[in-house]
């Protein structure tokens, strides 16, 4: 268990923008930093980071928290693992109390997979540089391929000895269990129960996650036997999911963000070669066909992708297949085609780093030009094939979600293919219309519109104004739905909690009240109010207890609360997806009043709106009781109580500026 003093130091040192910025490309907007949410797929940023509050909040999927919570959610770490990650990032020494073997076993099951993977990576690297086989076979191979020692060390390349159990025996002597070697795929158990090394006799490429931890391996054989697969990759495990991983991303993420472009290649060696040409913003699809998850991973750092694929026919076809998937995700795509027979690796070593870099910069083509050139050459003069190609290209353009980009490509395509722009646009609209109908998007749009309209009116129980007969005893009752009233009550309860978190530490500055904090003022005025929402009730109760104990709570106490419901609500109420543009005043000379300018109106408004909602519900309940009560005496008592509550409601409404029908 980590000592509390160490936890406090980690929490105080961690900066939310630096922690999140390692995983998400953030841009400043107003007082917040925004980016595409790493927890759900989105093309318009709804993920906000507040530097001053030290929290993040996604207004799309709802996730939020502080630096520790972000690492826990993103990396699927436990609380101690997330703390240790942050401690390592900020060079903080972690002091821990001893825990029982049972607790350690439960906490470290997943961690053990990382530990044994790191051990294997170090073992393979050590064998490459110091082992007899490693130096003679593995290191010689890399050097013959033209890779410099700094590149070999940067990517922690290694060699697995050509023995059945070299790694297994070494790991066992270091205290690692066979079960973890099996779970990571480093070892395989055959039908007879014998365990052996998966990667024996191969040069090794460790695969890292975002944070630089080894999660898997790719191994290349140096044998010429056609029955031996050229590459073997780690199987899926609790820490390695190949469809969610890009080889080289850990080494490339900073360069991708800084240069706002990502080069995408096919293989491990391609990544190494491009790095050796001093181009660091390059990743590979890790031995798999490109997946949507990998494309979205790139999209978190940049919207620009340049594909570097083989110059042969198979490479070209592969690039065309991947293009459409990238386009659908809204990314901008360029392609570099290498001379026939070359891939990025072979071409770099043929022409050298300098010429390779110049070639890439001078030969990037927009996808539409690349695809059209490629397919038109294949079709020749055959009119039927050319018509099919035109339709194929328009189908690709139809996948672009941005209408402006799509129209630009239509114009370019019109000149290139010598087809009228109007005809291409007609074909584009047909394809989009068919897709729209097939996906049932018309219905979805209507439902979404109705939902938005409903949400917009939830702030008032009567969106079109209160009915004229609300307080007419002889009029038929037409009450709002119970669910709507409950939602309105919840909104008012949330507003009180928001005011406590935002202004509770400010001093009251009205009605000659001295030496009282707004938090205490609000709590005094809630003595006659019962909260319905359990989380709100818990926050109010905690706030009250803190004040009674002589402490004034601050928002961070609730944001970092161990109760996840309390923390989530505090984060939500402390965040906003909107910020007021300075142009309202600077450009348009429109002044928008800040709620802090008149805190009295802000605080009393929140209190009285809450009380009015509660009083309205009491009055409606009394009206219902009066209508069904048959005993004259009881009816009189109810009428007197109704009159008393009605007077309270008039006083509240007078402050709020409402009109109450007599």
Secondary structure, DSSP 8 states (H G I E B T S, - for coil): -B-HHHHHHHHHH--HHHHHHTTS--EEETTEEEE--SSS--SS--EEEETTTTEEEETTT--EE-HHHHHHHHHT--HHHHHHHHHHHTT----B----HHHHHHHHHHHHHHHHHHHHHHHHHHHHHHSHHIIIIIIHHHHHTT--HHHHHHTT-EEE-SSSSHHHHHHHHTT--HHHHHHTTSEEE-TTS-EEETTTTEEEEEEE-TTS-EEEEEEEE----TTS-SEEE----SS--GGG--BTHHHHHHHHHHHT-EEEESSHHHHHHHHHTT---EEE-TTS---HHHHHHHHTT-SEEEEEE-SSHHHHHHHHHHHHHHHHTT-EEEEEE--TT--HHHHHHHH-HHHHHHHHHHSEEEHHHHHHHHHHHHHTT-HHHHHHHHHHHHHHHHT-S-HHHHHHHHHHHHHHHT--HHHHHHHHHHHHHHHHHHTTHHHHHHHHHHHHHHHHTTTSSSTT---TTTT-TTS------HHHHHHHHHHHHHHHHHHHHHHTTSB--STT--S-BHHHHHHHTTTT----SHHHHHHHHHHHHHHHTT----HHHHHT-SSHHHHHHHHHHT--S----THHHHTT------TTTTHHHHHHHHHHHHHHHHHHHHHHHHHHHHHH---HHHHHHHHHHHHHHHHHHHHHHHHHT-----
